């Protein structure tokens, strides 16, 4: 009798533990925070770029500014986004620009020019396959009219269905009154490779 009672008690305890595990798992599933619908790597990169708070975490060096600028370019030219994301990407881009450059490129004009350029790329099925920035020791620093300026070279490998080419640009950055490096302008460098057939 004692053995039978001990067996029943053991079975009841195991049953209670199993019910507890099932109930706990159900509670976990019903109370966890909802996950967003799975996103592609493209959307993840846009989200990552847009999540950077430039007021609290502005890129610390001229090279870091151009690296972040290039991430924005890759999103704009290569990814799929809606109008709101497009405007936010432009805001991030403009936040990296010097006041003088912003004055010479009003927001509406800048937005229209970007849209036209992106549309031309898409019409040719062209993408920016890679973007790279020169090494830290290749960044040149100069005093220009009393302002600290830096010169950063970036290379872009462009690819379309019929051809590919490489473009090199030199960005000029100027340190503002907050000590942040802002893009003052850029120039295409001589010696870029022209289109090459695949």
C-alpha positions in Angstrom: 0.0 0.0 0.0 2.8 2.4 0.9 4.6 1.6 -2.4 1.4 2.3 -4.3 0.8 5.6 -2.4 4.4 6.7 -3.0 4.1 5.9 -6.7 0.9 7.9 -7.0 2.5 10.9 -5.1 5.5 10.7 -7.5 3.2 10.6 -10.5 1.2 13.6 -9.2 4.4 15.6 -8.5 5.8 14.9 -12.0 2.3 15.8 -13.5 2.3 19.1 -11.5 5.9 19.9 -12.7 4.9 19.2 -16.3 1.8 21.4 -16.0 3.9 24.1 -14.5 6.4 24.0 -17.4 3.6 24.1 -20.0 1.9 27.0 -18.1 5.2 28.9 -17.8 6.0 28.5 -21.5 2.5 29.6 -22.4 2.9 32.7 -20.1 6.2 33.5 -21.8 4.8 33.3 -25.3 1.7 35.4 -24.5 3.6 38.1 -22.6 6.8 38.6 -24.5 7.1 41.8 -26.5 5.9 41.4 -30.0 8.6 41.0 -32.6 8.5 43.0 -35.7 8.0 41.2 -39.0 11.3 39.9 -40.2 13.2 42.5 -42.2 15.7 42.2 -44.9 19.4 43.2 -44.5 18.5 46.3 -46.5 15.9 47.5 -44.1 18.1 46.6 -41.2 20.9 48.9 -42.6 18.5 51.8 -43.1 17.2 51.3 -39.6 20.8 51.2 -38.2 21.8 54.3 -40.1 18.7 56.2 -39.0 19.1 55.2 -35.4 22.4 57.0 -35.0 21.8 60.1 -32.8 24.2 62.7 -34.3 23.5 65.2 -31.5 24.9 62.8 -28.8 27.2 60.6 -30.9 28.6 62.6 -33.8 31.4 60.9 -35.7 34.7 61.8 -33.9 37.0 62.1 -36.9 36.9 63.4 -40.5 37.3 59.8 -41.7 34.4 58.6 -39.4 32.2 61.3 -40.9 32.8 60.1 -44.4 32.3 56.5 -43.5 28.9 57.3 -42.0 28.1 59.6 -45.1 29.0 56.6 -47.3 26.6 54.4 -45.4 23.8 56.9 -46.1 24.8 57.0 -49.8 24.7 53.2 -50.0 21.2 53.2 -48.5 19.9 55.9 -50.8 21.3 54.4 -54.0 21.0 50.7 -53.3 18.2 50.1 -50.9 14.4 50.1 -51.0 12.7 52.7 -48.8 9.6 54.8 -48.4 9.3 58.6 -48.6 9.6 59.1 -44.9 12.8 57.1 -44.7 14.1 59.0 -47.8 13.6 62.3 -46.0 15.2 61.0 -42.8 18.2 59.8 -44.7 18.6 63.2 -46.3 18.3 64.8 -42.9 21.2 62.6 -41.6 23.2 63.5 -44.7 22.6 67.2 -44.3 23.5 67.0 -40.6 27.0 66.1 -41.7 27.4 69.2 -43.9 29.0 72.6 -43.1 26.7 75.6 -42.9 28.3 77.1 -46.0 27.5 73.9 -48.0 23.9 73.9 -46.7 23.4 77.5 -47.7 24.5 76.7 -51.2 22.2 73.7 -51.4 18.7 74.5 -50.1 16.9 71.5 -48.8 14.2 71.4 -51.6 16.8 71.8 -54.4 19.1 69.2 -52.7 16.3 66.7 -52.4 15.2 67.1 -56.0 18.8 66.7 -57.3 19.3 63.6 -55.2 16.0 62.1 -56.4 17.0 62.8 -60.0 20.5 61.3 -59.6 19.1 58.2 -57.8 16.5 57.7 -60.5 19.2 57.9 -63.2 21.2 55.2 -61.4 18.1 53.0 -61.1 17.3 53.5 -64.8 20.7 52.1 -65.6 20.4 49.3 -63.0 23.5 50.9 -61.4 24.5 50.4 -57.8 27.4 51.5 -55.6 28.8 48.1 -55.0 31.4 49.2 -52.4 32.5 52.4 -50.8 35.8 52.8 -49.0 37.6 55.6 -47.2 41.4 56.2 -47.1 43.4 55.1 -44.1 43.7 57.4 -41.0 47.3 58.3 -41.8 46.3 59.4 -45.3 43.9 62.1 -44.0 45.5 65.5 -44.6 45.0 68.3 -42.1 45.5 72.0 -43.0 44.7 75.4 -41.6 42.7 77.3 -44.2 41.8 81.0 -43.5 42.1 80.2 -39.7 39.9 77.1 -39.8 40.9 73.5 -39.2 40.3 71.6 -42.4 40.8 67.9 -43.3 41.0 66.2 -46.7 39.6 62.6 -46.9 39.7 60.5 -50.1 36.9 58.0 -50.7 36.6 55.4 -53.5 33.4 54.0 -55.0 33.0 50.9 -57.1 30.0 51.3 -59.3 28.3 48.4 -61.0 25.6 48.1 -63.6 24.3 45.2 -65.8 26.6 46.2 -68.6 29.7 47.9 -67.1 31.5 48.9 -64.0 33.7 51.8 -63.0 35.5 53.3 -60.1 35.1 56.9 -58.9 37.4 58.6 -56.4 36.4 61.8 -54.5 38.2 64.0 -52.1 36.1 65.4 -49.4 37.0 68.7 -47.6 35.8 68.9 -44.0 35.9 71.9 -41.7 35.8 71.8 -37.9 32.8 73.9 -36.6 32.5 75.8 -33.4 31.4 72.6 -31.5 34.6 70.8 -32.7 32.6 68.6 -35.1 34.0 67.9 -38.6 31.5 69.0 -41.3 31.6 68.4 -45.0 32.4 71.6 -46.8 32.6 70.2 -50.3 34.1 67.5 -52.5 35.8 67.1 -55.8 36.2 64.2 -58.2 39.8 63.2 -58.5 41.7 62.8 -61.7 42.5 59.3 -62.9 39.2 57.7 -62.2 38.6 54.6 -64.2 36.0 55.0 -66.9 33.3 52.5 -67.7 34.6 49.1 -68.5 32.6 46.3 -70.2 31.9 43.2 -68.2 
